[in-house]
Amino acid sequence: MSTFSIFLVLITIVCFLLIIVVMVQNPKGGGLSSSIGGSTQMGGVQKTTDFLDKSTWTLAAILIILILLSSLSFSGSLSDSNSKIVDEKENVAPKTTTTTPAKPVETPKK
């Protein structure tokens, strides 16, 4: 498995986790903390909101780092002399031949 494939799998996993964390949050600040209920829970509502906020920023930072690293690994693999996108043999222009148009055949007059 190439390094680019490994980065692709890691990016997919981080994207999935980021989607889950963002969907759990409430746009007005309630989110998961509003479904927990009262502040009698250990840690309380504020801890849940802080955890979701920090995990969102952490996953976003990890995603950006993985994308940059995968970009570097992808461009590094293309600079290898054995792996070219376009084959040099196909780059040669085909030979052009010039042909003169044939003379029209004259039909005998009656």
Secondary structure, DSSP 8 states (H G I E B T S, - for coil): --HHHHHHHHHHHHHHHHHHHHHHS-TTS-THHHHH-STTSTTHHHHHHHHHHHHHHHHHHHHHHHHHHHHHHHHHHHTSTT--SS-GGGGS------------------
